[in-house]
């Protein structure tokens, strides 16, 4: 078909541009369930122990909200349940990837340039969807191989891998539709992420209703996550659930193609909101402009982290009951959180996860500087009285203190959810907000690494995501893979005190802050001296 002419070449271009980022999230996510299989197998070595864990964990509202409903007590079923949050992460990555290679390309004007060659109208959309679908299939293979390596049933491993891939496919198609609706990549991301959040909320509402014998359990069937959850890998394995999921994916992809044919290149189907005729006084300063550019991203991350903290805090009340009859798991959690109690050890672990998550925002906010440069918007700003360092400082203000806002919100909501059951909500909110903020120096190190690459090697700025990938790998599965100590020390989060529970040691935090400052100075020095723009 003429409308798909050049799709193959555009797919190879996407492969070239995402040669670092795409393999990172595919293989990183694919390796995570290995740690679940190893830890659950060690802590619950017998069928009786696993049945007891399933009876408690599968009926705990916090865990059901986070992971979904548990279908059985075999090792494979427990691993698939524990990895129940992975489809949400994969769906997010998939929709962002499609929007990046469709609507973002139009925003930057590259779609017009490519379209002037022998390229069909739908070639770009087909290439973005095709490469995202392929990445999800590779992820399914990695997940399958990893679970089989832990001596789990191959058929169940295949089913779980395909469940995650099908979720990624469906939300890739959601991202394709969102990219046709607005003339802004940011608005398209907002629409697609809102759909993903609504799907998660439907799944949680339906599962919790079923747990309590309510009458709205059917809501989870209306969610892609709830539908594919019914596959039950390593159990009943209801393969028919792929039928509705694939049909929805095909329908959404077809809708995206139809919508793309009805609009002009660079435009969206929804009318843009008209702005004021003249800019406000706040846009007269670099900080005001940076606020305008970062406020939506900061709000989205803060709300998302606050909701995640609410879920983590709600689950904390059930951790004591879950571990009461398992001395091995109690000892493991006590080691993880220092010498404190089991619940504090759990909370310390969740604070570390929140730190890893918010690092994504810090890196994204820092890389906004590179995006402004690549899009040609930096030169007009520097043509005024604004200097390079002043412009950079306005963006770094959000990269440094935006994570603090998001972490404080997440810690506070976790404390409110946990303390609400004990009547100590105010104290717990303050305590966990402080514990979450202890992750901040490690977050700064990763953001400063991104700044150093922008200043010295701007073409390799995307490599900064590799620092986060290493940190996630070390934190989640480093001990399972038995990595050496020097490899574990590469992650800045290894050096953060495990609070609450352990004593707050200021020495490591100050050293991390000093390292972040040194990297930032190097990056700013490079930015001040190098050519702008660097393509």
Number of C-alpha atoms within 10 A of each C-alpha: 7 11 14 16 16 20 21 16 14 21 22 13 13 19 19 10 13 15 11 16 17 19 15 18 18 20 19 18 21 23 20 20 23 22 20 24 24 17 18 18 17 12 18 18 12 12 12 12 15 20 17 16 21 21 15 16 22 22 17 21 23 23 24 23 23 20 19 27 26 22 20 20 22 17 24 26 21 26 25 28 27 20 21 23 17 19 24 20 16 24 28 21 18 31 29 23 23 31 28 21 22 24 32 22 18 20 19 15 14 13 18 14 10 15 14 9 9 10 18 18 19 20 22 29 24 24 25 25 26 18 22 27 21 14 22 25 20 18 26 25 18 20 28 25 19 21 29 17 13 16 12 20 16 15 15 23 24 20 23 30 27 24 26 28 26 26 27 28 30 25 29 32 29 28 34 35 26 27 33 30 23 21 21 19 23 17 16 26 23 17 19 25 21 13 16 23 15 13 21 21 17 23 28 26 19 24 25 23 18 17 16 11 10 13 10 14 20 17 20 27 18 14 20 24 28 22 19 26 27 22 22 23 29 25 16 12 15 14 15 11 16 18 10 13 20 15 12 18 21 15 14 20 23 15 17 22 18 14 18 22 14 11 13 10 18 18 18 21 16 10 10 12 6 6 7 7 6 6 9 9 8 13 13 10 14 19 20 15 16 22 18 12 14 17 12 14 15 21 14 16 20 23 14 17 26 22 16 20 29 22 22 27 29 26 25 25 20 19 22 15 13 19 19 11 13 15 11 13 19 21 15 14 22 19 15 19 23 19 16 20 19 25 23 24 27 24 29 26 19 20 28 23 18 23 26 22 18 24 26 19 23 26 27 19 26 27 24 17 20 23 15 13 17 18 15 14 13 18 14 9 15 14 9 8 8 13 14 16 12 15 19 19 17 18 22 24 15 22 27 22 14 23 28 25 18 27 31 25 26 33 32 28 28 35 28 24 23 28 20 17 11 10 11 13 19 13 14 23 25 17 17 30 24 17 25 29 22 26 29 24 27 27 30 28 28 27 30 30 25 31 32 25 25 23 24 19 17 24 14 12 20 19 18 24 22 16 20 22 21 18 23 21 20 23 19 18 20 18 15 15 13 11 12 10 10 8 12 20 13 14 22 25 26 16 19 21 23 28 27 25 22 17 12 15 14 12 12 17 21 12 14 22 19 15 19 23 16 16 22 23 16 19 22 22 15 19 22 16 11 13 9 15 15 11 10
